[in-house]
């Protein structure tokens, strides 16, 4: 089922210091699914689908729309994903960022394409 996708830019929920691409699918009850992608890093900041609309492919449609518009969108590092986020990343495929972009984070979850230094 295809849905109408809207695009805008804005802050990440109540934060005032972030800038994001935002894709949304709405219905008569409000926002059914939304995808926030960092403008600076093209990293997924949030993907959420309302519980009563899950399993309809809405999040995948948003992912595909974002990748069509930006050329590439990156998943966050595995250490920053919820179990649902991990399942989503596995289901839709795609690349992950290779370093953490959170200033206050001390995670060591770095993707190294060449872990042996060759």
N, C-alpha and C positions, 0 to 999 in steps of 0.2 A: 504494500500500500504506500503510495507516494503522498507526501504531505507538503504543505507550503512552508518553505524555510525562509525566515527573515534574518537579516544581518544588520548588526550595528556594532559600534565600539563603546566601551565603557569600563568602569572599574569592576573589580572582582568583588561582588557582593557589597559589603559595607566598607571595604577598603577604599581609601581616597587617593592612594599613591600608586595605583596600578593601572595599566592600560591594556585592554584586551580586545581581541576580536571576539564577537559573541554571535553565535548562530542559535536560533530558537525555532521550535515548532510549537505552535499554540493551538488550542481547541477551545470549545465553549467553556471549559473549566479553568482556563488559564494556560500557563506554560506546561506543555506535555514533556518536552525534552529540551535541554540546552547544553551548549558546548562553549567553554571559555578557553581561548588560546592566547597566550602571551604575545603581545605585539613585538616585543624586543627579541624573543627567543623562539617563537613559533612552537612553544611547548604547551601541551594540554595542561590547563590549570584545574579544570573541572569538567566532567561530563555527567549529566544526571538525567534520568528519565523517571517521570512520575510512576509510582508503583502500578497503577491501573493501566498504564500504557506500555509496560515492559513486554518484551518479546515480539514487538511489532516491527523491529528494525529501525526505529526512529534514530537511535544513537548512531547507527551505521550510516544513515542518510546524512546526518550532520557531519560525521567524519568525512564522508565522501565530498560533501559540499565545501568543507574547509580546505581539503586537499586540492580540489579543483580551483579554488580561488587563490590559495597561497602557494601552490605548486608542491609544498611539503609541510606537513605538520608532524611534530615529534611527540612521542609519548614521554612522560616523565620517567625518571629512573625507577627501577623496581622497588627500591626502598621507600619511595614516596607514593606508591600506589596502594590503594585499598585492595582487598581481595576481588571486589567487583571491577576495579580499574585494571587489575591484572588480567581478569577474564576478558574484559573488553579489548585490551591491547592484544591478547592472544587471538581473539576472534577476528579482529579487523586487520591485523598485521601492521607493518610499518616500522619505521625506525624510532629509536629512543634517543633522547639527548645523551651526550657523552660525559657531561659533567653537571654537577649541581649548580643551579643558579640562585640558590637561596643564601643570602649573606650570612644569616645567623645559624645556618645548618652545619653540623660537623659530620655529616654522613661520609662514609668511605665507599659508597656504592658508585664506583666509576666504571664505565664500560671501556675496556681496553681491547681494541681489535688485535693487538699484538702483545699479549701478556708476557711473551718470552723475550721481547726486545730485539727481534730480528729485523 
